[in-house]
Amino acid sequence: MPNLDWSDPGAHGAASDPDLALCPTIRYFVRPMKRVGWILGLLLPLAVAVGGVLWLRSAPQPPNVLLITVDTLRADRLGLYGNERASSPAIDAFAESAVVFDGAFTQASLSAPSHATMFTGLYPPAHGVISNGVPLDDGLLTVAEVFASSGYETAMFVSHPLVGDEFGLGQGFDEITLRTVFSHGADHRHEDFVWAERRGRPSAIFDETIEWLAEPREGPFFAWLHVQHPHGSYEPPPPFDTAFSSPPDSAHDLRCTDTLDAHLEEEIDLSEDEMRYFVDQYDGEVQYVDTQLARVFSALQERGIDERTVVVLTADHGEALFDDEARRRTGHGGYRVDPVLRVPLIVRDPRRAGRSGRVEEMVGLIDLAPTMLELAGVEPPAAFVGESLLPLLDGGSEAPRDVNYSCTFHRRAVRMSARTERWKLICNKKQDDWRCGLFDLERDPREWNDLSRDAAHADELNDLRAGLEEWFHGQMDGSVLHGALPDNERVRELLRRAGYLRPERPGPE
């Protein structure tokens, strides 16, 4: 121990240093310890900062999320859902490493209401987009806004104005691209309605999506690609227009949307060959979309981000395709049959290695928004009434609900359905007048035999109708309905261009 003189504590700073008031032995150990403490005090924050950086680099990063919606894509026109034609090899291959939902249903058979449900997690009567041309209320929260507030870069690429920013579905997106590539045919009844002048290049929307995916970025992204094909009047670009057949001899122009409209209104009758040709053209459009989506899937791989990108592929609704034996019509807006309401739903999450296969439980597109958020590790907001499908993706077997509801406002009526695994109730409501049909899907999967007047099934009819009425009125109670098509000439022009509003026919002079 050093030989120090502690006879005059004051001379050595005892008044200013409390350590000097201690006995010599204790002071000998305390001062070096204080120096170590000072050093630790300096180094500890630095160590914490360095450790935090290393932890952030090693911690799993949030995944990218890419949502692909294919307009009017009927599930059973894909190979993975039973189509024997080679119409979708790329989508089929993509689905091999994904979870495929066999019982996914839309909540509306029109594009704008269905997409609004996907983005808000609300039923159509609640979010208020009751028909094409009614914009989404900007006070409603969308899944894109939730992603944006969680640090995601967001972008949308749409090929139809009805689901574009003009109608409120751009809320929450940093980048918005609209390429109007319609697949509605020309309207030859009106000289002032020439489609060819207003069409874009069919692959443009895919090209821009791929270009955006190739850009380097530090954080995760949420991107939405909307594809307008396959939509009536079913006009795939060459060579897909002759992939499955050539035009039959016909007195009608089969590349004109008015031909299908006239058949729907029972103004003309199409032959079996003509109807078969339209189905072939529809499949040609599916095949075209498949080749373009193959490019998108390849772009993810080439960019090196496919293993950290969740991809969800679905449709807003299906298509009738002349299935109804009684009427032999096509379209979707006014129909509630399963070929229209059932949609493909494929979810690929590369982080769930080996988790692929089929899910039979019944789900709805209303469940899409909370599912995408939970896949990204983001808490879904309470405003979303849909249920996350994460338990089913992880191998569970409990469906989100026992009854799947759909609702489309069509031609001054509300057309609704309530579907269980076995039973389906469809109702038309005009004011307080309800007209309903009941179908046993187990024995009558094509929904041809109405059992609503069969006393043996009165209990099923009454239970489903009571549930449907309660559901509908409950949705309307919290609705933000606009009530009518906006009196906006730009909106009306967009609808005319999209084939939903026809120019006024000239009256007699």
C-alpha positions, 0 to 999 in steps of 0.5 A: 500500500502506498505511504500517504499522509492523511494527517490533514484531510482538509489539505487533500480535498476532503471537503470537496471529495467525500471519498477522502473522508473514508479510511485509507484502505477503503479509499484505495479501492474506491477511486479505481472503481469510480474510474471504471464506472466512468469508463463503463458509463461512456462505453455502455451507450455505445455498446447498446447502440452497436448491439441494436444495429446488429440486432436489427440487421439479424432480426427478420424484416417485414415481408413485402405484400403483393396483391393481384386481383384478376377481374371476372376470373372464374375459379374453375377456369384455372387448371388448379380448380379443375379446368383441363385446358392448358389455360393457366400453367403459370398460375398452377405452378405458382399455386404448388408452393402456396395455400389454395382456398377451395371455398372462397367467395366474394361479397359482391358480384360487381367490381367496385363493391367487391374491391372496396370490401377487400380494402376495407374489411367491410360488407358493401352495405356498410362501406357504401360502395353499392354499385360501380360508379359510387366512390369509397368514402374517404373517411373509411380506413383502407388496408393500404392506409394501414400499410402506409402508416406501418412504414410500407411503401405503397403502389397500385397498378390498375387497368380499370378506372372503376377501381382507380383513384377516381373512385376512392380506392387510391387512399393510402397509395404513394404511387398510382398508375392507371392504364385503361386497358378494357376488354369490352368490345366495340359498340357498333350501334353508335358511331360516336362510341369507338373502342379502338381509339381508347384502348391501351396496349394490353401488356402496359399494366404488367410492364409498369408493375414489373418496372416498379418491382425492379427498383431498389428499395430499403423498406418493405412494400405493399403493391396492388396489381389489378388486371382487367381481363378476362371481362366481357366481351371476351377479346384476348389479343392474338394469338390467344384469340384463336387458342381454343377455337376460331369464330363460327359462322354467325349473323352476329358480330361476336367481337362486339359487346352489344351482342352479349348485351342483346342476348342477355336482354333476350333480343337475340338468341345465340347458338350453341356454337356461338356460346361455346366460342365465347367461352373459348374466348374467355379461356383465351383471355385467361391464358393471356393473363397467365403468360403476363403473370408469369412475367411478374413472378419471374420479375420477383425472382430476378429481383431476388425478392420472391423469398420475402414477398407474400403474394395473394392472387384472387378475383373480384367475382366470377362469370356465369358463362351460360351455365344457367340451363333455363336462361343460358346467359353470361355476365355477373352483376345480377347473379348469385350462383356459385360460378359468379360468387366463388373466386380463386384465392391463392396465398403464397408466403415463402416464410412458411416453408412447406406450408402449402395445400388446400383449404376446404373451409368457407372464407370470404374476400372480406377476410383479405385485409386483416389476413394481409396485415397479419401476414406482415405482422401488422395489427388489423384495425378494429374497424375491419369486421373480416377475420384473419385467415392466418389460422387456416394458413397455419393448418387450422380447420376452423372457418371464420363463419358458418354463413357467407353473405353477399349483396349486390345492388342491381337495377333498383333491387338488392340481390343477396345470398346466404350460403352455408356448406350445404344450403344457399338462399338467394333473395331479391329485395325491392323496398319491403318485398322479399322474394327468395329461392332455396337450394340444396348444394349437396344434391343440386350443386348447379342450383337449378331446383328451387326448394323454397316452396317445399314444406320439408325444408321450411326450417332451412328457409326460415332460418337462413332468411331470418339471418339474412334479414338481420345481417342486411339491416345490421349492415345498413344501420352503420352504412355510409351509403352515398345513395346515388351515382355522383352527378359528375360528368368526369365520372360518367365519362369513365363509366361510359368508356368502361362500357357501363353507361351507354350513350343515349340512343338517338330518338326519332326525328 
